[in-house]
Amino acid sequence: MRRLKTKPLLWAAIGAGLLLVMIANAHLVYMAVVSQPECVAHLRQGEGAPGQGKFSAASSSCTPR
């Protein structure tokens, strides 16, 4: 008799866990699509001085100014 009560509870917990993972992934995809910034101010390639704590992007997707 006890096994019959445990099985639905187990499936409900698995379903709730899967739903939580799906919601988290949907949120990550939404944030990745919505929050893509345009070009931001940064050092151009070769302008960085590693000794001074300033670094530049390896390759910029923005057009040089």
PDBQT receptor file of N, H, CA, C and O in Angstrom, charges set to zero:
ATOM      1  N   MET A   1       0.821  -1.189   0.000  1.00  0.00    +0.000 N 
ATOM      2  CA  MET A   1       0.000   0.000   0.000  1.00  0.00    +0.000 C 
ATOM      3  C   MET A   1       0.871   1.263   0.000  1.00  0.00    +0.000 C 
ATOM      4  O   MET A   1       0.525   2.248  -0.651  1.00  0.00    +0.000 OA
ATOM      5  N   ARG A   2       1.965   1.243   0.703  1.00  0.00    +0.000 N 
ATOM      6  H   ARG A   2       2.246   0.442   1.232  1.00  0.00    +0.000 HD
ATOM      7  CA  ARG A   2       2.840   2.413   0.799  1.00  0.00    +0.000 C 
ATOM      8  C   ARG A   2       3.478   2.739  -0.559  1.00  0.00    +0.000 C 
ATOM      9  O   ARG A   2       3.674   3.910  -0.882  1.00  0.00    +0.000 OA
ATOM     10  N   ARG A   3       3.797   1.726  -1.343  1.00  0.00    +0.000 N 
ATOM     11  H   ARG A   3       3.638   0.775  -1.081  1.00  0.00    +0.000 HD
ATOM     12  CA  ARG A   3       4.434   1.934  -2.638  1.00  0.00    +0.000 C 
ATOM     13  C   ARG A   3       3.525   2.722  -3.590  1.00  0.00    +0.000 C 
ATOM     14  O   ARG A   3       4.019   3.507  -4.399  1.00  0.00    +0.000 OA
ATOM     15  N   LEU A   4       2.242   2.528  -3.507  1.00  0.00    +0.000 N 
ATOM     16  H   LEU A   4       1.840   1.890  -2.850  1.00  0.00    +0.000 HD
ATOM     17  CA  LEU A   4       1.310   3.223  -4.380  1.00  0.00    +0.000 C 
ATOM     18  C   LEU A   4       1.299   4.728  -4.104  1.00  0.00    +0.000 C 
ATOM     19  O   LEU A   4       1.048   5.508  -5.023  1.00  0.00    +0.000 OA
ATOM     20  N   LYS A   5       1.560   5.152  -2.887  1.00  0.00    +0.000 N 
ATOM     21  H   LYS A   5       1.764   4.519  -2.141  1.00  0.00    +0.000 HD
ATOM     22  CA  LYS A   5       1.583   6.570  -2.553  1.00  0.00    +0.000 C 
ATOM     23  C   LYS A   5       2.924   7.204  -2.901  1.00  0.00    +0.000 C 
ATOM     24  O   LYS A   5       2.989   8.397  -3.198  1.00  0.00    +0.000 OA
ATOM     25  N   THR A   6       3.986   6.418  -2.867  1.00  0.00    +0.000 N 
ATOM     26  H   THR A   6       3.933   5.449  -2.626  1.00  0.00    +0.000 HD
ATOM     27  CA  THR A   6       5.320   6.936  -3.130  1.00  0.00    +0.000 C 
ATOM     28  C   THR A   6       5.530   7.199  -4.619  1.00  0.00    +0.000 C 
ATOM     29  O   THR A   6       6.174   8.182  -4.984  1.00  0.00    +0.000 OA
ATOM     30  N   LYS A   7       5.011   6.356  -5.459  1.00  0.00    +0.000 N 
ATOM     31  H   LYS A   7       4.488   5.557  -5.162  1.00  0.00    +0.000 HD
ATOM     32  CA  LYS A   7       5.230   6.464  -6.904  1.00  0.00    +0.000 C 
ATOM     33  C   LYS A   7       4.687   7.774  -7.480  1.00  0.00    +0.000 C 
ATOM     34  O   LYS A   7       5.415   8.444  -8.212  1.00  0.00    +0.000 OA
ATOM     35  N   PRO A   8       3.448   8.172  -7.187  1.00  0.00    +0.000 N 
ATOM     36  CA  PRO A   8       2.964   9.463  -7.706  1.00  0.00    +0.000 C 
ATOM     37  C   PRO A   8       3.743  10.653  -7.161  1.00  0.00    +0.000 C 
ATOM     38  O   PRO A   8       3.951  11.643  -7.863  1.00  0.00    +0.000 OA
ATOM     39  N   LEU A   9       4.168  10.553  -5.917  1.00  0.00    +0.000 N 
ATOM     40  H   LEU A   9       4.000   9.749  -5.346  1.00  0.00    +0.000 HD
ATOM     41  CA  LEU A   9       4.966  11.624  -5.326  1.00  0.00    +0.000 C 
ATOM     42  C   LEU A   9       6.307  11.749  -6.035  1.00  0.00    +0.000 C 
ATOM     43  O   LEU A   9       6.779  12.858  -6.286  1.00  0.00    +0.000 OA
ATOM     44  N   LEU A  10       6.919  10.622  -6.355  1.00  0.00    +0.000 N 
ATOM     45  H   LEU A  10       6.537   9.721  -6.151  1.00  0.00    +0.000 HD
ATOM     46  CA  LEU A  10       8.190  10.618  -7.077  1.00  0.00    +0.000 C 
ATOM     47  C   LEU A  10       8.021  11.252  -8.464  1.00  0.00    +0.000 C 
ATOM     48  O   LEU A  10       8.843  12.074  -8.869  1.00  0.00    +0.000 OA
ATOM     49  N   TRP A  11       6.975  10.879  -9.183  1.00  0.00    +0.000 N 
ATOM     50  H   TRP A  11       6.307  10.211  -8.854  1.00  0.00    +0.000 HD
ATOM     51  CA  TRP A  11       6.740  11.450 -10.517  1.00  0.00    +0.000 C 
ATOM     52  C   TRP A  11       6.420  12.941 -10.437  1.00  0.00    +0.000 C 
ATOM     53  O   TRP A  11       6.813  13.703 -11.320  1.00  0.00    +0.000 OA
ATOM     54  N   ALA A  12       5.727  13.356  -9.415  1.00  0.00    +0.000 N 
ATOM     55  H   ALA A  12       5.407  12.736  -8.698  1.00  0.00    +0.000 HD
ATOM     56  CA  ALA A  12       5.435  14.784  -9.237  1.00  0.00    +0.000 C 
ATOM     57  C   ALA A  12       6.719  15.564  -8.969  1.00  0.00    +0.000 C 
ATOM     58  O   ALA A  12       6.889  16.669  -9.483  1.00  0.00    +0.000 OA
ATOM     59  N   ALA A  13       7.623  15.001  -8.171  1.00  0.00    +0.000 N 
ATOM     60  H   ALA A  13       7.486  14.102  -7.754  1.00  0.00    +0.000 HD
ATOM     61  CA  ALA A  13       8.900  15.659  -7.892  1.00  0.00    +0.000 C 
ATOM     62  C   ALA A  13       9.760  15.735  -9.151  1.00  0.00    +0.000 C 
ATOM     63  O   ALA A  13      10.398  16.757  -9.403  1.00  0.00    +0.000 OA
ATOM     64  N   ILE A  14       9.783  14.678  -9.932  1.00  0.00    +0.000 N 
ATOM     65  H   ILE A  14       9.265  13.847  -9.727  1.00  0.00    +0.000 HD
ATOM     66  CA  ILE A  14      10.541  14.684 -11.189  1.00  0.00    +0.000 C 
ATOM     67  C   ILE A  14       9.955  15.729 -12.140  1.00  0.00    +0.000 C 
ATOM     68  O   ILE A  14      10.701  16.484 -12.764  1.00  0.00    +0.000 OA
ATOM     69  N   GLY A  15       8.638  15.777 -12.254  1.00  0.00    +0.000 N 
ATOM     70  H   GLY A  15       8.032  15.164 -11.747  1.00  0.00    +0.000 HD
ATOM     71  CA  GLY A  15       7.986  16.765 -13.112  1.00  0.00    +0.000 C 
ATOM     72  C   GLY A  15       8.280  18.187 -12.669  1.00  0.00    +0.000 C 
ATOM     73  O   GLY A  15       8.543  19.059 -13.497  1.00  0.00    +0.000 OA
ATOM     74  N   ALA A  16       8.236  18.423 -11.357  1.00  0.00    +0.000 N 
ATOM     75  H   ALA A  16       8.023  17.715 -10.684  1.00  0.00    +0.000 HD
ATOM     76  CA  ALA A  16       8.519  19.760 -10.832  1.00  0.00    +0.000 C 
ATOM     77  C   ALA A  16       9.974  20.146 -11.108  1.00  0.00    +0.000 C 
ATOM     78  O   ALA A  16      10.255  21.295 -11.447  1.00  0.00    +0.000 OA
ATOM     79  N   GLY A  17      10.890  19.203 -10.966  1.00  0.00    +0.000 N 
ATOM     80  H   GLY A  17      10.662  18.269 -10.690  1.00  0.00    +0.000 HD
ATOM     81  CA  GLY A  17      12.301  19.476 -11.256  1.00  0.00    +0.000 C 
ATOM     82  C   GLY A  17      12.521  19.797 -12.722  1.00  0.00    +0.000 C 
ATOM     83  O   GLY A  17      13.248  20.734 -13.053  1.00  0.00    +0.000 OA
ATOM     84  N   LEU A  18      11.903  19.032 -13.598  1.00  0.00    +0.000 N 
ATOM     85  H   LEU A  18      11.312  18.272 -13.330  1.00  0.00    +0.000 HD
ATOM     86  CA  LEU A  18      12.027  19.305 -15.035  1.00  0.00    +0.000 C 
ATOM     87  C   LEU A  18      11.415  20.648 -15.406  1.00  0.00    +0.000 C 
ATOM     88  O   LEU A  18      11.967  21.373 -16.233  1.00  0.00    +0.000 OA
ATOM     89  N   LEU A  19      10.298  20.981 -14.813  1.00  0.00    +0.000 N 
ATOM     90  H   LEU A  19       9.849  20.392 -14.140  1.00  0.00    +0.000 HD
ATOM     91  CA  LEU A  19       9.665  22.270 -15.066  1.00  0.00    +0.000 C 
ATOM     92  C   LEU A  19      10.569  23.412 -14.617  1.00  0.00    +0.000 C 
ATOM     93  O   LEU A  19      10.689  24.420 -15.313  1.00  0.00    +0.000 OA
ATOM     94  N   LEU A  20      11.201  23.259 -13.463  1.00  0.00    +0.000 N 
ATOM     95  H   LEU A  20      11.103  22.440 -12.898  1.00  0.00    +0.000 HD
ATOM     96  CA  LEU A  20      12.119  24.272 -12.961  1.00  0.00    +0.000 C 
ATOM     97  C   LEU A  20      13.309  24.468 -13.912  1.00  0.00    +0.000 C 
ATOM     98  O   LEU A  20      13.707  25.601 -14.183  1.00  0.00    +0.000 OA
ATOM     99  N   VAL A  21      13.869  23.374 -14.411  1.00  0.00    +0.000 N 
ATOM    100  H   VAL A  21      13.546  22.454 -14.190  1.00  0.00    +0.000 HD
ATOM    101  CA  VAL A  21      14.990  23.459 -15.356  1.00  0.00    +0.000 C 
ATOM    102  C   VAL A  21      14.547  24.136 -16.646  1.00  0.00    +0.000 C 
ATOM    103  O   VAL A  21      15.281  24.958 -17.194  1.00  0.00    +0.000 OA
ATOM    104  N   MET A  22      13.361  23.805 -17.138  1.00  0.00    +0.000 N 
ATOM    105  H   MET A  22      12.764  23.138 -16.693  1.00  0.00    +0.000 HD
ATOM    106  CA  MET A  22      12.868  24.413 -18.377  1.00  0.00    +0.000 C 
ATOM    107  C   MET A  22      12.633  25.908 -18.195  1.00  0.00    +0.000 C 
ATOM    108  O   MET A  22      12.945  26.688 -19.094  1.00  0.00    +0.000 OA
ATOM    109  N   ILE A  23      12.098  26.319 -17.065  1.00  0.00    +0.000 N 
ATOM    110  H   ILE A  23      11.844  25.685 -16.335  1.00  0.00    +0.000 HD
ATOM    111  CA  ILE A  23      11.866  27.742 -16.802  1.00  0.00    +0.000 C 
ATOM    112  C   ILE A  23      13.190  28.487 -16.706  1.00  0.00    +0.000 C 
ATOM    113  O   ILE A  23      13.319  29.588 -17.241  1.00  0.00    +0.000 OA
ATOM    114  N   ALA A  24      14.172  27.902 -16.033  1.00  0.00    +0.000 N 
ATOM    115  H   ALA A  24      14.067  27.008 -15.599  1.00  0.00    +0.000 HD
ATOM    116  CA  ALA A  24      15.485  28.550 -15.902  1.00  0.00    +0.000 C 
ATOM    117  C   ALA A  24      16.144  28.699 -17.275  1.00  0.00    +0.000 C 
ATOM    118  O   ALA A  24      16.708  29.750 -17.578  1.00  0.00    +0.000 OA
ATOM    119  N   ASN A  25      16.079  27.668 -18.098  1.00  0.00    +0.000 N 
ATOM    120  H   ASN A  25      15.621  26.813 -17.852  1.00  0.00    +0.000 HD
ATOM    121  CA  ASN A  25      16.675  27.750 -19.429  1.00  0.00    +0.000 C 
ATOM    122  C   ASN A  25      15.947  28.762 -20.306  1.00  0.00    +0.000 C 
ATOM    123  O   ASN A  25      16.584  29.489 -21.069  1.00  0.00    +0.000 OA
ATOM    124  N   ALA A  26      14.637  28.819 -20.208  1.00  0.00    +0.000 N 
ATOM    125  H   ALA A  26      14.120  28.229 -19.588  1.00  0.00    +0.000 HD
ATOM    126  CA  ALA A  26      13.883  29.796 -20.979  1.00  0.00    +0.000 C 
ATOM    127  C   ALA A  26      14.274  31.212 -20.559  1.00  0.00    +0.000 C 
ATOM    128  O   ALA A  26      14.388  32.103 -21.400  1.00  0.00    +0.000 OA
ATOM    129  N   HIS A  27      14.478  31.416 -19.269  1.00  0.00    +0.000 N 
ATOM    130  H   HIS A  27      14.385  30.692 -18.585  1.00  0.00    +0.000 HD
ATOM    131  CA  HIS A  27      14.888  32.730 -18.783  1.00  0.00    +0.000 C 
ATOM    132  C   HIS A  27      16.280  33.082 -19.322  1.00  0.00    +0.000 C 
ATOM    133  O   HIS A  27      16.504  34.220 -19.734  1.00  0.00    +0.000 OA
ATOM    134  N   LEU A  28      17.202  32.143 -19.326  1.00  0.00    +0.000 N 
ATOM    135  H   LEU A  28      17.020  31.219 -18.992  1.00  0.00    +0.000 HD
ATOM    136  CA  LEU A  28      18.547  32.407 -19.846  1.00  0.00    +0.000 C 
ATOM    137  C   LEU A  28      18.515  32.747 -21.334  1.00  0.00    +0.000 C 
ATOM    138  O   LEU A  28      19.212  33.659 -21.778  1.00  0.00    +0.000 OA
ATOM    139  N   VAL A  29      17.717  32.025 -22.095  1.00  0.00    +0.000 N 
ATOM    140  H   VAL A  29      17.151  31.284 -21.734  1.00  0.00    +0.000 HD
ATOM    141  CA  VAL A  29      17.605  32.309 -23.533  1.00  0.00    +0.000 C 
ATOM    142  C   VAL A  29      16.984  33.682 -23.740  1.00  0.00    +0.000 C 
ATOM    143  O   VAL A  29      17.455  34.447 -24.582  1.00  0.00    +0.000 OA
ATOM    144  N   TYR A  30      15.942  34.008 -22.994  1.00  0.00    +0.000 N 
ATOM    145  H   TYR A  30      15.559  33.387 -22.311  1.00  0.00    +0.000 HD
ATOM    146  CA  TYR A  30      15.295  35.314 -23.101  1.00  0.00    +0.000 C 
ATOM    147  C   TYR A  30      16.290  36.439 -22.798  1.00  0.00    +0.000 C 
ATOM    148  O   TYR A  30      16.363  37.420 -23.538  1.00  0.00    +0.000 OA
ATOM    149  N   MET A  31      17.043  36.299 -21.729  1.00  0.00    +0.000 N 
ATOM    150  H   MET A  31      16.984  35.503 -21.127  1.00  0.00    +0.000 HD
ATOM    151  CA  MET A  31      18.005  37.334 -21.356  1.00  0.00    +0.000 C 
ATOM    152  C   MET A  31      19.117  37.463 -22.395  1.00  0.00    +0.000 C 
ATOM    153  O   MET A  31      19.585  38.571 -22.660  1.00  0.00    +0.000 OA
ATOM    154  N   ALA A  32      19.541  36.359 -22.978  1.00  0.00    +0.000 N 
ATOM    155  H   ALA A  32      19.161  35.460 -22.762  1.00  0.00    +0.000 HD
ATOM    156  CA  ALA A  32      20.589  36.409 -23.992  1.00  0.00    +0.000 C 
ATOM    157  C   ALA A  32      20.106  37.134 -25.248  1.00  0.00    +0.000 C 
ATOM    158  O   ALA A  32      20.874  37.856 -25.883  1.00  0.00    +0.000 OA
ATOM    159  N   VAL A  33      18.850  36.943 -25.600  1.00  0.00    +0.000 N 
ATOM    160  H   VAL A  33      18.227  36.356 -25.084  1.00  0.00    +0.000 HD
ATOM    161  CA  VAL A  33      18.311  37.582 -26.804  1.00  0.00    +0.000 C 
ATOM    162  C   VAL A  33      18.022  39.062 -26.562  1.00  0.00    +0.000 C 
ATOM    163  O   VAL A  33      18.309  39.896 -27.421  1.00  0.00    +0.000 OA
ATOM    164  N   VAL A  34      17.466  39.391 -25.415  1.00  0.00    +0.000 N 
ATOM    165  H   VAL A  34      17.234  38.714 -24.717  1.00  0.00    +0.000 HD
ATOM    166  CA  VAL A  34      17.025  40.749 -25.131  1.00  0.00    +0.000 C 
ATOM    167  C   VAL A  34      18.183  41.673 -24.742  1.00  0.00    +0.000 C 
ATOM    168  O   VAL A  34      18.166  42.850 -25.100  1.00  0.00    +0.000 OA
ATOM    169  N   SER A  35      19.159  41.182 -24.037  1.00  0.00    +0.000 N 
ATOM    170  H   SER A  35      19.173  40.226 -23.745  1.00  0.00    +0.000 HD
ATOM    171  CA  SER A  35      20.170  42.060 -23.443  1.00  0.00    +0.000 C 
ATOM    172  C   SER A  35      21.461  42.170 -24.246  1.00  0.00    +0.000 C 
ATOM    173  O   SER A  35      22.493  42.535 -23.684  1.00  0.00    +0.000 OA
ATOM    174  N   GLN A  36      21.438  41.869 -25.530  1.00  0.00    +0.000 N 
ATOM    175  H   GLN A  36      20.599  41.573 -25.987  1.00  0.00    +0.000 HD
ATOM    176  CA  GLN A  36      22.655  42.016 -26.316  1.00  0.00    +0.000 C 
ATOM    177  C   GLN A  36      22.913  43.502 -26.532  1.00  0.00    +0.000 C 
ATOM    178  O   GLN A  36      22.148  44.178 -27.219  1.00  0.00    +0.000 OA
ATOM    179  N   PRO A  37      23.986  44.002 -25.947  1.00  0.00    +0.000 N 
ATOM    180  CA  PRO A  37      24.262  45.435 -26.080  1.00  0.00    +0.000 C 
ATOM    181  C   PRO A  37      24.837  45.772 -27.451  1.00  0.00    +0.000 C 
ATOM    182  O   PRO A  37      25.420  44.929 -28.133  1.00  0.00    +0.000 OA
ATOM    183  N   GLU A  38      24.659  46.993 -27.816  1.00  0.00    +0.000 N 
ATOM    184  H   GLU A  38      24.186  47.678 -27.262  1.00  0.00    +0.000 HD
ATOM    185  CA  GLU A  38      25.305  47.484 -29.027  1.00  0.00    +0.000 C 
ATOM    186  C   GLU A  38      26.783  47.639 -28.708  1.00  0.00    +0.000 C 
ATOM    187  O   GLU A  38      27.237  47.200 -27.652  1.00  0.00    +0.000 OA
ATOM    188  N   CYS A  39      27.520  48.243 -29.587  1.00  0.00    +0.000 N 
ATOM    189  H   CYS A  39      27.152  48.599 -30.446  1.00  0.00    +0.000 HD
ATOM    190  CA  CYS A  39      28.941  48.458 -29.327  1.00  0.00    +0.000 C 
ATOM    191  C   CYS A  39      29.098  49.306 -28.069  1.00  0.00    +0.000 C 
ATOM    192  O   CYS A  39      28.427  50.325 -27.906  1.00  0.00    +0.000 OA
ATOM    193  N   VAL A  40      29.974  48.882 -27.202  1.00  0.00    +0.000 N 
ATOM    194  H   VAL A  40      30.519  48.055 -27.334  1.00  0.00    +0.000 HD
ATOM    195  CA  VAL A  40      30.237  49.615 -25.972  1.00  0.00    +0.000 C 
ATOM    196  C   VAL A  40      31.653  50.176 -26.028  1.00  0.00    +0.000 C 
ATOM    197  O   VAL A  40      32.507  49.678 -26.761  1.00  0.00    +0.000 OA
ATOM    198  N   ALA A  41      31.877  51.194 -25.260  1.00  0.00    +0.000 N 
ATOM    199  H   ALA A  41      31.183  51.598 -24.665  1.00  0.00    +0.000 HD
ATOM    200  CA  ALA A  41      33.205  51.807 -25.239  1.00  0.00    +0.000 C 
ATOM    201  C   ALA A  41      34.211  50.826 -24.653  1.00  0.00    +0.000 C 
ATOM    202  O   ALA A  41      34.015  50.290 -23.562  1.00  0.00    +0.000 OA
ATOM    203  N   HIS A  42      35.274  50.603 -25.386  1.00  0.00    +0.000 N 
ATOM    204  H   HIS A  42      35.433  51.038 -26.272  1.00  0.00    +0.000 HD
ATOM    205  CA  HIS A  42      36.336  49.729 -24.911  1.00  0.00    +0.000 C 
ATOM    206  C   HIS A  42      37.626  50.099 -25.631  1.00  0.00    +0.000 C 
ATOM    207  O   HIS A  42      37.607  50.841 -26.614  1.00  0.00    +0.000 OA
ATOM    208  N   LEU A  43      38.716  49.592 -25.150  1.00  0.00    +0.000 N 
ATOM    209  H   LEU A  43      38.732  48.990 -24.352  1.00  0.00    +0.000 HD
ATOM    210  CA  LEU A  43      39.997  49.842 -25.804  1.00  0.00    +0.000 C 
ATOM    211  C   LEU A  43      40.028  49.088 -27.123  1.00  0.00    +0.000 C 
ATOM    212  O   LEU A  43      39.542  47.961 -27.212  1.00  0.00    +0.000 OA
ATOM    213  N   ARG A  44      40.591  49.700 -28.129  1.00  0.00    +0.000 N 
ATOM    214  H   ARG A  44      40.986  50.616 -28.057  1.00  0.00    +0.000 HD
ATOM    215  CA  ARG A  44      40.719  49.039 -29.427  1.00  0.00    +0.000 C 
ATOM    216  C   ARG A  44      41.874  48.054 -29.377  1.00  0.00    +0.000 C 
ATOM    217  O   ARG A  44      42.726  48.129 -28.491  1.00  0.00    +0.000 OA
ATOM    218  N   GLN A  45      41.903  47.137 -30.324  1.00  0.00    +0.000 N 
ATOM    219  H   GLN A  45      41.211  47.076 -31.043  1.00  0.00    +0.000 HD
ATOM    220  CA  GLN A  45      42.933  46.113 -30.354  1.00  0.00    +0.000 C 
ATOM    221  C   GLN A  45      44.323  46.759 -30.429  1.00  0.00    +0.000 C 
ATOM    222  O   GLN A  45      44.579  47.603 -31.288  1.00  0.00    +0.000 OA
ATOM    223  N   GLY A  46      45.202  46.356 -29.531  1.00  0.00    +0.000 N 
ATOM    224  H   GLY A  46      44.994  45.671 -28.833  1.00  0.00    +0.000 HD
ATOM    225  CA  GLY A  46      46.547  46.891 -29.487  1.00  0.00    +0.000 C 
ATOM    226  C   GLY A  46      46.713  48.110 -28.606  1.00  0.00    +0.000 C 
ATOM    227  O   GLY A  46      47.845  48.535 -28.376  1.00  0.00    +0.000 OA
ATOM    228  N   GLU A  47      45.642  48.691 -28.105  1.00  0.00    +0.000 N 
ATOM    229  H   GLU A  47      44.722  48.346 -28.292  1.00  0.00    +0.000 HD
ATOM    230  CA  GLU A  47      45.719  49.877 -27.258  1.00  0.00    +0.000 C 
ATOM    231  C   GLU A  47      45.906  49.518 -25.785  1.00  0.00    +0.000 C 
ATOM    232  O   GLU A  47      46.274  50.378 -24.985  1.00  0.00    +0.000 OA
ATOM    233  N   GLY A  48      45.662  48.278 -25.423  1.00  0.00    +0.000 N 
ATOM    234  H   GLY A  48      45.363  47.580 -26.073  1.00  0.00    +0.000 HD
ATOM    235  CA  GLY A  48      45.742  47.874 -24.021  1.00  0.00    +0.000 C 
ATOM    236  C   GLY A  48      47.178  47.786 -23.540  1.00  0.00    +0.000 C 
ATOM    237  O   GLY A  48      48.082  47.463 -24.311  1.00  0.00    +0.000 OA
ATOM    238  N   ALA A  49      47.379  48.065 -22.301  1.00  0.00    +0.000 N 
ATOM    239  H   ALA A  49      46.645  48.328 -21.674  1.00  0.00    +0.000 HD
ATOM    240  CA  ALA A  49      48.688  47.942 -21.678  1.00  0.00    +0.000 C 
ATOM    241  C   ALA A  49      48.543  46.990 -20.494  1.00  0.00    +0.000 C 
ATOM    242  O   ALA A  49      48.105  47.412 -19.424  1.00  0.00    +0.000 OA
ATOM    243  N   PRO A  50      48.902  45.712 -20.660  1.00  0.00    +0.000 N 
ATOM    244  CA  PRO A  50      48.692  44.734 -19.594  1.00  0.00    +0.000 C 
ATOM    245  C   PRO A  50      49.346  45.128 -18.271  1.00  0.00    +0.000 C 
ATOM    246  O   PRO A  50      48.808  44.788 -17.217  1.00  0.00    +0.000 OA
ATOM    247  N   GLY A  51      50.446  45.807 -18.278  1.00  0.00    +0.000 N 
ATOM    248  H   GLY A  51      50.883  46.083 -19.134  1.00  0.00    +0.000 HD
ATOM    249  CA  GLY A  51      51.094  46.209 -17.047  1.00  0.00    +0.000 C 
ATOM    250  C   GLY A  51      50.304  47.250 -16.277  1.00  0.00    +0.000 C 
ATOM    251  O   GLY A  51      50.490  47.399 -15.070  1.00  0.00    +0.000 OA
ATOM    252  N   GLN A  52      49.422  47.973 -16.960  1.00  0.00    +0.000 N 
ATOM    253  H   GLN A  52      49.270  47.852 -17.941  1.00  0.00    +0.000 HD
ATOM    254  CA  GLN A  52      48.630  49.024 -16.317  1.00  0.00    +0.000 C 
ATOM    255  C   GLN A  52      47.226  48.537 -15.941  1.00  0.00    +0.000 C 
ATOM    256  O   GLN A  52      46.417  49.310 -15.427  1.00  0.00    +0.000 OA
ATOM    257  N   GLY A  53      46.941  47.271 -16.194  1.00  0.00    +0.000 N 
ATOM    258  H   GLY A  53      47.598  46.643 -16.612  1.00  0.00    +0.000 HD
ATOM    259  CA  GLY A  53      45.621  46.736 -15.861  1.00  0.00    +0.000 C 
ATOM    260  C   GLY A  53      44.557  47.067 -16.885  1.00  0.00    +0.000 C 
ATOM    261  O   GLY A  53      43.366  46.953 -16.597  1.00  0.00    +0.000 OA
ATOM    262  N   LYS A  54      44.961  47.472 -18.069  1.00  0.00    +0.000 N 
ATOM    263  H   LYS A  54      45.928  47.565 -18.304  1.00  0.00    +0.000 HD
ATOM    264  CA  LYS A  54      44.016  47.777 -19.143  1.00  0.00    +0.000 C 
ATOM    265  C   LYS A  54      44.193  46.750 -20.244  1.00  0.00    +0.000 C 
ATOM    266  O   LYS A  54      45.309  46.488 -20.694  1.00  0.00    +0.000 OA
ATOM    267  N   PHE A  55      43.094  46.178 -20.667  1.00  0.00    +0.000 N 
ATOM    268  H   PHE A  55      42.188  46.391 -20.301  1.00  0.00    +0.000 HD
ATOM    269  CA  PHE A  55      43.138  45.153 -21.696  1.00  0.00    +0.000 C 
ATOM    270  C   PHE A  55      42.163  45.512 -22.810  1.00  0.00    +0.000 C 
ATOM    271  O   PHE A  55      41.164  46.193 -22.579  1.00  0.00    +0.000 OA
ATOM    272  N   SER A  56      42.457  45.056 -23.996  1.00  0.00    +0.000 N 
ATOM    273  H   SER A  56      43.269  44.502 -24.184  1.00  0.00    +0.000 HD
ATOM    274  CA  SER A  56      41.552  45.289 -25.118  1.00  0.00    +0.000 C 
ATOM    275  C   SER A  56      40.947  43.956 -25.554  1.00  0.00    +0.000 C 
ATOM    276  O   SER A  56      41.445  42.884 -25.209  1.00  0.00    +0.000 OA
ATOM    277  N   ALA A  57      39.882  44.049 -26.305  1.00  0.00    +0.000 N 
ATOM    278  H   ALA A  57      39.477  44.919 -26.586  1.00  0.00    +0.000 HD
ATOM    279  CA  ALA A  57      39.239  42.839 -26.810  1.00  0.00    +0.000 C 
ATOM    280  C   ALA A  57      40.148  42.178 -27.826  1.00  0.00    +0.000 C 
ATOM    281  O   ALA A  57      40.897  42.855 -28.530  1.00  0.00    +0.000 OA
ATOM    282  N   ALA A  58      40.085  40.849 -27.907  1.00  0.00    +0.000 N 
ATOM    283  H   ALA A  58      39.477  40.298 -27.336  1.00  0.00    +0.000 HD
ATOM    284  CA  ALA A  58      40.899  40.118 -28.869  1.00  0.00    +0.000 C 
ATOM    285  C   ALA A  58      40.516  40.521 -30.291  1.00  0.00    +0.000 C 
ATOM    286  O   ALA A  58      41.386  40.781 -31.122  1.00  0.00    +0.000 OA
ATOM    287  N   SER A  59      39.242  40.570 -30.562  1.00  0.00    +0.000 N 
ATOM    288  H   SER A  59      38.535  40.359 -29.887  1.00  0.00    +0.000 HD
ATOM    289  CA  SER A  59      38.755  41.051 -31.856  1.00  0.00    +0.000 C 
ATOM    290  C   SER A  59      37.398  41.696 -31.614  1.00  0.00    +0.000 C 
ATOM    291  O   SER A  59      36.542  41.134 -30.931  1.00  0.00    +0.000 OA
ATOM    292  N   SER A  60      37.217  42.865 -32.175  1.00  0.00    +0.000 N 
ATOM    293  H   SER A  60      37.913  43.322 -32.730  1.00  0.00    +0.000 HD
ATOM    294  CA  SER A  60      36.005  43.623 -31.945  1.00  0.00    +0.000 C 
ATOM    295  C   SER A  60      35.021  43.402 -33.080  1.00  0.00    +0.000 C 
ATOM    296  O   SER A  60      35.413  43.336 -34.245  1.00  0.00    +0.000 OA
ATOM    297  N   SER A  61      33.757  43.290 -32.744  1.00  0.00    +0.000 N 
ATOM    298  H   SER A  61      33.439  43.344 -31.797  1.00  0.00    +0.000 HD
ATOM    299  CA  SER A  61      32.728  43.160 -33.778  1.00  0.00    +0.000 C 
ATOM    300  C   SER A  61      32.231  44.553 -34.206  1.00  0.00    +0.000 C 
ATOM    301  O   SER A  61      31.449  44.669 -35.150  1.00  0.00    +0.000 OA
ATOM    302  N   CYS A  62      32.678  45.586 -33.523  1.00  0.00    +0.000 N 
ATOM    303  H   CYS A  62      33.313  45.492 -32.756  1.00  0.00    +0.000 HD
ATOM    304  CA  CYS A  62      32.289  46.942 -33.855  1.00  0.00    +0.000 C 
ATOM    305  C   CYS A  62      33.250  47.503 -34.911  1.00  0.00    +0.000 C 
ATOM    306  O   CYS A  62      34.419  47.122 -34.976  1.00  0.00    +0.000 OA
ATOM    307  N   THR A  63      32.739  48.391 -35.713  1.00  0.00    +0.000 N 
ATOM    308  H   THR A  63      31.790  48.701 -35.661  1.00  0.00    +0.000 HD
ATOM    309  CA  THR A  63      33.620  49.018 -36.706  1.00  0.00    +0.000 C 
ATOM    310  C   THR A  63      34.515  50.036 -36.022  1.00  0.00    +0.000 C 
ATOM    311  O   THR A  63      34.057  50.747 -35.127  1.00  0.00    +0.000 OA
ATOM    312  N   PRO A  64      35.781  50.126 -36.420  1.00  0.00    +0.000 N 
ATOM    313  CA  PRO A  64      36.671  51.101 -35.795  1.00  0.00    +0.000 C 
ATOM    314  C   PRO A  64      36.221  52.524 -36.076  1.00  0.00    +0.000 C 
ATOM    315  O   PRO A  64      35.671  52.818 -37.137  1.00  0.00    +0.000 OA
ATOM    316  N   ARG A  65      36.459  53.395 -35.120  1.00  0.00    +0.000 N 
ATOM    317  H   ARG A  65      36.905  53.156 -34.257  1.00  0.00    +0.000 HD
ATOM    318  CA  ARG A  65      36.059  54.798 -35.275  1.00  0.00    +0.000 C 
ATOM    319  C   ARG A  65      37.219  55.613 -35.761  1.00  0.00    +0.000 C 
ATOM    320  O   ARG A  65      37.087  56.821 -35.955  1.00  0.00    +0.000 OA
TER     321      ARG A  65
